[in-house]
Amino acid sequence: MAEILQYKRIDGIFHRMNALTKIILLGFIIVLAVISTNPLFLGGVVVFLFCLSVAGRFARELLAQIPMIMFLSAGLLLLTILTMQSGDVIGYLIPTGIPVIGGHIPITEGALNFALILSLRFFVMLFAFQVLIVSTQPRALVNALQKLRLPVDYTLMLLIAIRFIPSLQLEGKRIQEAQLARAYNPGTGVLGKVRSLTPIMIPLVSNALGKANVLGLTIDLRGLRTMKRTPDLNDKFIYADYAAFIFVGLCVAALVYSLLSGSPV
């Protein structure tokens, strides 16, 4: 199982960049993905993010998340086919050769195009968030969010998610291995997969609720809500940060020109 929301200690250019720069750069990329309806442009953004991961030497971490994103995209495609029927009909979800029920649930060009756009947006958002988390220490991320004047409660929620979601993922894997060591056999196929979730989710949720109370007491005892920290002397900008700011500035200028000229993004 590929780890998600996990910082990787790698000596790459992206790891040496300032956390504030990465937040601004990736936030701008996500905004572009949200306002764009051009599949080719969104595909180019996905390729750009992957190139960033290659330059930062953590492309393997992004590739490990592709099966999960493809699963989400398949569900999104099915949902749009069932709920959206605009454009020319190019086929049917239930083939016409099947007696009685054949020829139902049309697949339209509008549904496929909309599903493609949403799927590419998922790719962009998850890739961008993964790039930020993989290359940024939680401490540096909190300091950057503090500079952006993000409320303390939201900063703490993000920090807890970044810190404990990988721990819960690892704990779920250990529970699954413990069940297998006890010769638990839920069966094969889809029903077997569903049955195997029950003995994992119940102890996992129980342990998470038990840790929640301890976590709340720890936050109060350590005074994390005050968000007062010793200044980080290494929190400096490098040449890559200035290059990122120039890139964002050029993209903003191009976006404004495109909007004023009436060209679609």
C-alpha positions as CSV (number, residue, x, y, z in Angstrom):
1,M,0.0,0.0,0.0
2,A,1.5,3.3,-1.0
3,E,1.8,5.9,1.8
4,I,-0.1,9.1,1.4
5,L,0.5,12.5,3.1
6,Q,4.0,11.4,4.1
7,Y,7.0,13.7,4.0
8,K,10.1,12.1,2.3
9,R,13.5,13.2,3.3
10,I,15.1,13.7,-0.1
11,D,17.9,16.1,-1.2
12,G,16.1,17.7,-4.1
13,I,15.6,21.2,-5.3
14,F,11.9,21.2,-4.4
15,H,12.8,20.2,-0.8
16,R,15.2,23.2,-0.5
17,M,12.6,25.7,-1.6
18,N,10.7,27.8,0.9
19,A,7.4,26.4,2.1
20,L,5.6,29.7,1.4
21,T,6.7,29.6,-2.2
22,K,5.5,26.1,-2.7
23,I,2.1,27.0,-1.2
24,I,1.7,30.0,-3.5
25,L,2.9,28.1,-6.6
26,L,0.7,25.0,-6.1
27,G,-2.3,27.0,-4.9
28,F,-2.1,29.0,-8.1
29,I,-1.9,25.8,-10.1
30,I,-5.0,24.4,-8.4
31,V,-6.9,27.7,-9.1
32,L,-6.0,27.4,-12.8
33,A,-7.3,23.8,-12.8
34,V,-10.6,24.8,-11.2
35,I,-11.3,27.6,-13.6
36,S,-10.1,25.8,-16.7
37,T,-12.5,23.7,-18.8
38,N,-9.9,22.7,-21.5
39,P,-8.9,19.0,-21.2
40,L,-5.6,19.6,-23.1
41,F,-4.7,22.4,-20.7
42,L,-5.5,20.3,-17.7
43,G,-3.5,17.4,-19.1
44,G,-0.6,19.8,-19.6
45,V,-0.8,20.9,-15.9
46,V,-0.7,17.2,-14.8
47,V,2.4,16.7,-16.9
48,F,3.9,19.9,-15.5
49,L,3.3,18.6,-11.9
50,F,4.9,15.3,-12.8
51,C,7.9,17.1,-14.2
52,L,8.2,19.0,-10.9
53,S,8.3,15.7,-9.1
54,V,11.0,14.4,-11.4
55,A,13.1,17.5,-10.8
56,G,12.5,17.1,-7.1
57,R,13.4,13.4,-7.3
58,F,10.2,12.0,-5.8
59,A,8.3,11.0,-9.0
60,R,7.9,7.5,-7.6
61,E,5.7,8.8,-4.8
62,L,3.3,10.4,-7.3
63,L,3.2,7.3,-9.5
64,A,2.2,5.2,-6.5
65,Q,-1.0,7.3,-6.2
66,I,-2.1,6.7,-9.8
67,P,-4.1,3.5,-9.0
68,M,-6.1,5.3,-6.3
69,I,-6.8,8.3,-8.6
70,M,-7.8,6.0,-11.5
71,F,-10.3,4.2,-9.2
72,L,-11.8,7.6,-8.3
73,S,-11.9,8.6,-11.9
74,A,-13.7,5.4,-12.9
75,G,-16.3,6.1,-10.2
76,L,-16.7,9.6,-11.4
77,L,-17.1,8.5,-15.0
78,L,-19.9,6.1,-14.0
79,L,-21.6,8.8,-12.0
80,T,-21.5,11.3,-14.8
81,I,-22.9,8.7,-17.3
82,L,-25.8,7.9,-14.9
83,T,-26.7,11.6,-14.1
84,M,-25.7,13.6,-17.2
85,Q,-27.2,13.1,-20.7
86,S,-26.1,16.0,-22.9
87,G,-24.6,15.9,-26.4
88,D,-24.7,13.1,-29.0
89,V,-25.2,9.5,-27.9
90,I,-22.2,7.4,-28.7
91,G,-23.2,4.2,-27.0
92,Y,-25.1,2.6,-24.1
93,L,-23.9,1.4,-20.7
94,I,-26.1,-1.7,-21.1
95,P,-25.4,-3.0,-24.7
96,T,-28.3,-3.2,-27.0
97,G,-27.7,-7.0,-27.6
98,I,-28.9,-7.8,-24.1
99,P,-32.6,-8.8,-24.1
100,V,-35.2,-6.7,-22.4
101,I,-32.8,-4.3,-20.6
102,G,-30.4,-3.7,-23.5
103,G,-30.1,-0.2,-24.9
104,H,-30.6,1.7,-21.7
105,I,-28.4,4.3,-19.9
106,P,-27.0,6.2,-22.9
107,I,-23.4,7.3,-22.9
108,T,-23.1,10.9,-24.3
109,E,-20.2,13.0,-25.5
110,G,-21.1,15.7,-22.9
111,A,-20.9,13.2,-20.0
112,L,-17.5,11.8,-21.2
113,N,-16.1,15.3,-21.7
114,F,-17.3,16.4,-18.3
115,A,-16.0,13.3,-16.6
116,L,-12.6,13.8,-18.3
117,I,-12.4,17.4,-17.1
118,L,-13.3,16.4,-13.5
119,S,-10.9,13.5,-13.5
120,L,-8.0,15.7,-14.7
121,R,-8.9,18.2,-12.0
122,F,-8.7,15.4,-9.5
123,F,-5.2,14.5,-10.9
124,V,-4.1,18.1,-10.6
125,M,-5.3,18.7,-7.0
126,L,-4.1,15.4,-5.6
127,F,-0.7,15.7,-7.4
128,A,-0.3,19.2,-6.2
129,F,-1.2,18.4,-2.6
130,Q,1.1,15.3,-2.8
131,V,4.0,17.4,-4.1
132,L,3.6,19.9,-1.3
133,I,3.4,17.2,1.5
134,V,6.2,15.0,0.1
135,S,8.6,17.9,-0.1
136,T,7.7,20.0,2.9
137,Q,8.3,19.3,6.6
138,P,5.2,19.8,8.8
139,R,7.1,22.4,10.9
140,A,7.9,24.4,7.8
141,L,4.4,24.1,6.5
142,V,2.9,25.3,9.8
143,N,5.3,28.3,9.8
144,A,4.3,29.2,6.2
145,L,0.6,29.0,7.0
146,Q,1.2,31.1,10.1
147,K,2.7,33.8,7.8
148,L,-0.4,33.6,5.6
149,R,-2.5,34.4,8.7
150,L,-4.4,31.1,8.6
151,P,-6.5,30.7,11.8
152,V,-4.8,28.5,14.4
153,D,-7.6,25.9,14.5
154,Y,-7.3,25.2,10.7
155,T,-3.6,25.1,10.9
156,L,-3.8,22.5,13.7
157,M,-6.3,20.4,11.8
158,L,-4.0,20.3,8.8
159,L,-1.0,19.5,10.9
160,I,-2.9,16.6,12.6
161,A,-4.1,15.2,9.3
162,I,-0.5,15.3,7.8
163,R,0.9,13.7,11.0
164,F,-1.7,11.1,11.8
165,I,-3.2,9.9,8.5
166,P,0.1,8.0,7.6
167,S,0.1,6.6,11.1
168,L,-3.5,5.4,10.7
169,Q,-2.7,3.9,7.3
170,L,0.3,2.0,8.8
171,E,-1.8,0.8,11.8
172,G,-4.6,-0.4,9.4
173,K,-1.9,-2.4,7.5
174,R,-0.7,-4.0,10.8
175,I,-4.2,-4.9,11.8
176,Q,-4.8,-6.5,8.4
177,E,-1.5,-8.5,8.8
178,A,-2.6,-9.6,12.3
179,Q,-5.9,-10.9,11.0
180,L,-4.1,-12.8,8.3
181,A,-1.7,-14.3,10.9
182,R,-4.8,-15.6,12.7
183,A,-5.9,-17.4,9.5
184,Y,-8.8,-15.1,8.9
185,N,-10.2,-15.8,5.5
186,P,-13.0,-13.5,4.3
187,G,-13.2,-15.1,0.9
188,T,-12.3,-14.0,-2.5
189,G,-13.8,-11.5,-5.0
190,V,-15.6,-8.3,-4.2
191,L,-17.6,-9.7,-1.3
192,G,-14.4,-11.0,0.3
193,K,-12.9,-7.6,0.0
194,V,-15.9,-6.0,1.7
195,R,-16.0,-8.6,4.5
196,S,-12.3,-8.0,5.2
197,L,-12.9,-4.3,5.9
198,T,-15.0,-5.0,9.1
199,P,-12.3,-6.6,11.3
200,I,-9.9,-3.7,10.2
201,M,-12.2,-0.7,10.5
202,I,-13.6,-1.4,13.9
203,P,-10.3,-1.7,15.8
204,L,-8.9,1.1,13.7
205,V,-11.7,3.5,14.5
206,S,-11.6,2.5,18.2
207,N,-7.9,3.2,18.4
208,A,-8.3,6.5,16.6
209,L,-11.0,7.6,19.0
210,G,-8.8,6.6,21.9
211,K,-5.9,8.7,20.6
212,A,-8.1,11.7,20.0
213,N,-8.5,12.5,23.7
214,V,-4.8,12.1,24.3
215,L,-4.1,14.3,21.3
216,G,-6.4,17.0,22.6
217,L,-4.7,17.0,26.0
218,T,-1.3,17.1,24.4
219,I,-2.2,20.1,22.3
220,D,-3.4,22.0,25.3
221,L,-0.4,21.0,27.5
222,R,2.2,22.0,24.9
223,G,0.4,25.3,24.2
224,L,0.2,24.7,20.5
225,R,-2.9,26.9,20.2
226,T,-0.7,29.9,20.9
227,M,1.4,29.1,17.8
228,K,4.4,30.8,19.4
229,R,7.6,29.3,18.0
230,T,11.3,30.0,17.9
231,P,12.1,31.7,14.6
232,D,13.5,29.4,12.0
233,L,16.8,30.8,10.9
234,N,16.9,28.6,7.8
235,D,13.6,30.0,6.5
236,K,15.2,31.8,3.5
237,F,14.4,32.2,-0.2
238,I,16.7,30.6,-2.8
239,Y,17.0,31.2,-6.5
240,A,14.4,28.5,-7.2
241,D,11.9,30.5,-5.1
242,Y,12.4,33.7,-7.1
243,A,12.1,31.7,-10.3
244,A,8.8,30.3,-9.0
245,F,7.5,33.8,-8.2
246,I,8.5,35.0,-11.7
247,F,6.7,32.0,-13.2
248,V,3.5,32.7,-11.2
249,G,3.7,36.4,-12.2
250,L,4.0,35.5,-15.9
251,C,1.1,33.1,-15.7
252,V,-1.1,35.7,-13.9
253,A,-0.3,38.2,-16.7
254,A,-1.1,35.6,-19.4
255,L,-4.3,34.7,-17.6
256,V,-5.4,38.3,-17.3
257,Y,-4.7,38.9,-21.0
258,S,-6.6,35.8,-21.9
259,L,-9.6,36.9,-19.9
260,L,-9.6,40.4,-21.3
261,S,-9.3,39.1,-24.9
262,G,-12.2,36.7,-24.4
263,S,-10.1,33.6,-25.0
264,P,-11.1,30.5,-23.0
265,V,-8.6,29.1,-20.6
